Amino acid sequence: MNLISALFFGACVFCFAGAAGMITQRRSIIVEIKGGRGLSGTEKIREILAYFKGIALKFNDNFSKNPRYAKINRIITKLDMDNKYTHSSFMLAEELAAVCAFAVILAASGNFIFSFFAAVISFFIPSFLLNSKLQKKNREIFKELPDALDIICAFIEGGLSISRAVCRYPEKSKGFFASEIALASRKMEIGRSFQQAMEELEGRLETAEISSAIGAFIRADKSGGNVKDIIKAQADEARKKRFMEMKKRAHEAPVKLLFPLMVFIFPVIFLVLFGPIIIKLMAGF
């Protein structure tokens, strides 16, 4: 098995080196024909990486309609990372994680099967991290929402309209919800109506609490009336939900702590208490 793994790894390195040599040679010839100097070592490495990156991104574009990557694109948009990443570049990160894990484990252990499973697990690590980041953002917005609605309500009591009160909120906070409201406010400055900006915000966040609050904003903007009471009722409801969520997590905490206790704490206690006895018994034999 070690011999097969070594041969496979060597074949991959040979193919990559051959392709890299052809690419840099072709590029150097083109540069020299145009009257420029040849490529330096660093420039050759950059050229090779850019070439393979371009091929990988073009290949990954074929998966744009895949449900998994459509979902990843939505998550990237919700995290306001769509100006940096696309599903193609994200897929490239997954591929690099898998290839690096495979190469490292294969070089360290020489076990092809173990390396393959490590590559499969590593392939899904970027999507796991992306989902974790989205869940963290949603949790922070959930905690921020009641206080945000209180501040908006205070602005309304000060004489502002619902749209102005909502747009003023980022001046008083630097949280995730404030940054989303600031983005909606910038869209309003370039021509979006308040309702359009709020509906786009709802589509970006897609949580029940946000949908309820934004629905209240839009209704209050359309109907007028006692806007303050509408927003205050939303703040009270959001605060109750936050309290219930905190209570639920407090009840779940002992169960979640059970596994770390069993794995890390109990074995240490066992060794401290019974280790000397076991050593004496072994010495007696």
Buried (B, 14 or more C-beta within 10 A) or exposed (E): EEEEBBEEBEEBEEEEEEBBEEBBEEBBEEBEEEEEEEBEEEBBEEBBEEBBEEEBBEEBEEBEEEEEBEEBBBBBEBBBBEEEBBBBBBBBBBBBBBBEBBBBBBEEBBBBEBBBEBBEEBBEBBBEEBEEBBEEBBEEBBBBBBBBBBBBBBBBEEEBBBBBBBBBBBEEBEBBBBBBBBBBBEBBEEEBEBBEBBBBBBEBBEBEBBEBBBBBBBBBBEEEEEBBEBBBEBBEBBBEBBEEBEEEEEEEEEEEEEEEEEEEEEEEEEEEEEEEEEEEEEEEE
